[in-house]
Amino acid sequence: MQSGKVSDTPLEFIVEYLSKAKEIADGNPNIPQELTNNLKKALDIASGLDGYLEAMSSQESQPLAELYRKTMDHDWQKVHEEGTTLFRLPKECITGHLEGQVLKTLVRICKARRILEIGMFTGYGALSMAEGLPEDGRLIACELEPYLKEFAKPIFDKSPHGKKITVKTGPAMDSLKELAAAGEQFDLVFIDADKSNYISYYKFLLDNNLLRMDGLICVDNTLFKGKVYLQGETDENGLALRDFNRFVRDDPRVEQVIVPVRDGISLIQRLPWTSAGKESKNTVTPDEVFRGAQGKSILDRLRLDDRVAYVTGAGQGIGRGFAHALGEAGAKVAVVDLDREKAEKVVEELTLKGVQSMAVTADISKPDDVQRMIDAILSKWGTIHIACNNAGVNMNSASEDTSLEEWDQTFGVNLRGTFMCCQAVGRVMLKQGYGKIINTASMASLIVPHPQKQLSYNTSKAGVVKLTQTLGTEWIDRGVRVNCISPGIVDTPLIHSESLRPLVQRWLSDIPAGRLAQVTDLQAAVVYLASDASDYMTGHNLVIEGGQSLW
């Protein structure tokens, strides 16, 4: 412990008392050396822990470091004596590096987008959590002292994450009532305010659904200098926190664990449904609508954890987008492309995201390549659950000028190749009794895009739809669903080539949405069709074209 530092956490008190005990032992020749040695070892372990934890945590940002220095250097006694603050604010109230990193990590683990902080102080915790939010994330901080909003503002303004923070001043309960009346909900709530009102804040959050389903509440200081568990304590804050900890432990709506970080952080997670029926004053029908199909929420049903997928034509464009989407949803992904270098580049991208993936080179117009692709995936991962047959070609020519070579090449990839992939992977899926096949068709299966002329492409994609419908009806009762996605005109580098650039304005005039499709517009569709959420869909052509086929 630093000289002159006031003990504030259970560990700091342990260090303080061990230090005093060691001084006594060192000054008394009658104390056994073994006791003195053990005291020294205990003191070394205890005194080194906080420093080591902080040193091994990711480095704080420059704005956070500046905010910490500003808080510690400020004369809080003086501003209170001048009447600037309502209360004398101990600088030890600051969240600090270790707790700030814990909070930032929790934000990312929870994938939180909306955070509520009750009790901001100088904003270290708020800014730490804001750094963990996505760009469109939002944090609302409730703070009683107006002075603290102005104190934190210059640092918030310097940080690129400060714009995510909104500070509401005044009594916290008034702010909570306003937020509840506005129908606000939060993914994560951090409470670090007046201890005597912790139970009131907590009850209001749950009773008014300010915390979303499966949301997390973090509560600071719940070990409060050890006073919450020491017998005979009369400290008012310690007793309030003792009551709070017991109240939460006994609440069937949540699960709680107290983590001994600094002065204690309680992690309180709202249970999704198990206890809700018991607590409800109305009659609850505990069916699958209420519980979720197979006990899973709708978002859980969209997860693809432990699934194996492949995507053909995945080295660029739509296929690359599909590979990323399936990997982000939890699947292992085989990136299949005619160009090995492109496939490996996408694998590198997925690896950076933590997705298990592999590159496979294949020309899907060749039966031997198709079978080698299937065998390579089975050799590595033992099964295939999801097949995205996306590879395709398009060559434009007037119908009277379309050669048999162009026709055969287009059909060889777009329809014959898709059929061979469906058949080869279908045999695997039928044997295991489960599979999702997703073929890439086109808006051209519904309308004749213009002014470009592409007879062979349009006809081949119409064939993909009929192939999908036929397989979808034949295989669904054996556990295999077959569907397809028909994109409109997708904004890719090819669209902006010199030969096609003059057509873009004509296309845009035909699209009610007023823009071309982005690859990202298609990603949710492939995840849905690959997931359990689409189990009752088969033979469907999911059209995503901004309304172009409606005119």
Rosetta blueprint (number, residue, H / E / L):
1 M L
2 Q L
3 S L
4 G L
5 K L
6 V L
7 S L
8 D L
9 T L
10 P H
11 L H
12 E H
13 F H
14 I H
15 V H
16 E H
17 Y H
18 L H
19 S H
20 K H
21 A H
22 K H
23 E H
24 I H
25 A H
26 D H
27 G L
28 N L
29 P L
30 N L
31 I L
32 P L
33 Q H
34 E H
35 L H
36 T H
37 N H
38 N H
39 L H
40 K H
41 K H
42 A H
43 L H
44 D H
45 I H
46 A H
47 S H
48 G H
49 L H
50 D H
51 G H
52 Y H
53 L H
54 E H
55 A H
56 M H
57 S L
58 S L
59 Q L
60 E L
61 S L
62 Q H
63 P H
64 L H
65 A H
66 E H
67 L H
68 Y H
69 R H
70 K H
71 T H
72 M H
73 D H
74 H L
75 D L
76 W H
77 Q H
78 K H
79 V H
80 H H
81 E H
82 E L
83 G L
84 T L
85 T L
86 L L
87 F L
88 R L
89 L L
90 P L
91 K H
92 E H
93 C H
94 I L
95 T L
96 G L
97 H H
98 L H
99 E H
100 G H
101 Q H
102 V H
103 L H
104 K H
105 T H
106 L H
107 V H
108 R H
109 I H
110 C H
111 K L
112 A L
113 R L
114 R E
115 I E
116 L E
117 E E
118 I E
119 G L
120 M L
121 F L
122 T L
123 G L
124 Y H
125 G H
126 A H
127 L H
128 S H
129 M H
130 A H
131 E H
132 G H
133 L L
134 P L
135 E L
136 D L
137 G L
138 R E
139 L E
140 I E
141 A E
142 C E
143 E E
144 L L
145 E L
146 P H
147 Y H
148 L H
149 K H
150 E H
151 F H
152 A H
153 K H
154 P H
155 I H
156 F H
157 D H
158 K H
159 S L
160 P L
161 H L
162 G H
163 K H
164 K H
165 I E
166 T E
167 V E
168 K E
169 T E
170 G L
171 P L
172 A H
173 M H
174 D H
175 S H
176 L H
177 K H
178 E H
179 L H
180 A H
181 A H
182 A L
183 G L
184 E L
185 Q L
186 F E
187 D E
188 L E
189 V E
190 F E
191 I E
192 D L
193 A L
194 D L
195 K H
196 S H
197 N H
198 Y H
199 I H
200 S H
201 Y H
202 Y H
203 K H
204 F H
205 L H
206 L H
207 D H
208 N L
209 N L
210 L L
211 L E
212 R E
213 M E
214 D E
215 G E
216 L E
217 I E
218 C E
219 V E
220 D E
221 N L
222 T L
223 L L
224 F H
225 K H
226 G H
227 K L
228 V L
229 Y L
230 L L
231 Q L
232 G L
233 E L
234 T L
235 D L
236 E H
237 N H
238 G H
239 L H
240 A H
241 L H
242 R H
243 D H
244 F H
245 N H
246 R H
247 F H
248 V H
249 R H
250 D L
251 D L
252 P L
253 R L
254 V E
255 E E
256 Q E
257 V E
258 I E
259 V E
260 P L
261 V L
262 R L
263 D L
264 G L
265 I E
266 S E
267 L E
268 I E
269 Q E
270 R E
271 L L
272 P L
273 W L
274 T L
275 S L
276 A H
277 G H
278 K H
279 E H
280 S L
281 K L
282 N L
283 T L
284 V L
285 T L
286 P L
287 D L
288 E H
289 V H
290 F H
291 R H
292 G L
293 A H
294 Q H
295 G H
296 K L
297 S L
298 I H
299 L H
300 D H
301 R H
302 L L
303 R L
304 L L
305 D L
306 D L
307 R L
308 V E
309 A E
310 Y E
311 V E
312 T E
313 G L
314 A L
315 G L
316 Q L
317 G H
318 I H
319 G H
320 R H
321 G H
322 F H
323 A H
324 H H
325 A H
326 L H
327 G H
328 E H
329 A L
330 G L
331 A L
332 K E
333 V E
334 A E
335 V E
336 V E
337 D E
338 L L
339 D L
340 R H
341 E H
342 K H
343 A H
344 E H
345 K H
346 V H
347 V H
348 E H
349 E H
350 L H
351 T H
352 L H
353 K L
354 G L
355 V L
356 Q L
357 S E
358 M E
359 A E
360 V E
361 T E
362 A L
363 D L
364 I L
365 S L
366 K L
367 P H
368 D H
369 D H
370 V H
371 Q H
372 R H
373 M H
374 I H
375 D H
376 A H
377 I H
378 L H
379 S H
380 K H
381 W H
382 G L
383 T L
384 I L
385 H L
386 I E
387 A E
388 C E
389 N E
390 N L
391 A L
392 G L
393 V L
394 N L
395 M L
396 N L
397 S E
398 A L
399 S H
400 E H
401 D H
402 T L
403 S L
404 L H
405 E H
406 E H
407 W H
408 D H
409 Q H
410 T H
411 F H
412 G H
413 V H
414 N H
415 L H
416 R H
417 G H
418 T H
419 F H
420 M H
421 C H
422 C H
423 Q H
424 A H
425 V H
426 G H
427 R H
428 V H
429 M H
430 L H
431 K H
432 Q H
433 G L
434 Y L
435 G E
436 K E
437 I E
438 I E
439 N E
440 T E
441 A L
442 S L
443 M H
444 A H
445 S H
446 L L
447 I L
448 V L
449 P L
450 H L
451 P L
452 Q L
453 K L
454 Q E
455 L H
456 S H
457 Y H
458 N H
459 T H
460 S H
461 K H
462 A H
463 G H
464 V H
465 V H
466 K H
467 L H
468 T H
469 Q H
470 T H
471 L H
472 G H
473 T H
474 E H
475 W H
476 I H
477 D H
478 R H
479 G L
480 V E
481 R E
482 V E
483 N E
484 C E
485 I E
486 S E
487 P E
488 G L
489 I L
490 V E
491 D L
492 T L
493 P H
494 L H
495 I H
496 H H
497 S L
498 E L
499 S L
500 L L
501 R H
502 P H
503 L H
504 V H
505 Q H
506 R H
507 W H
508 L H
509 S H
510 D L
511 I L
512 P L
513 A L
514 G L
515 R L
516 L L
517 A E
518 Q L
519 V L
520 T H
521 D H
522 L H
523 Q H
524 A H
525 A H
526 V H
527 V H
528 Y H
529 L H
530 A H
531 S L
532 D H
533 A H
534 S H
535 D L
536 Y L
537 M L
538 T L
539 G L
540 H L
541 N E
542 L E
543 V E
544 I E
545 E L
546 G L
547 G L
548 Q H
549 S H
550 L H
551 W L
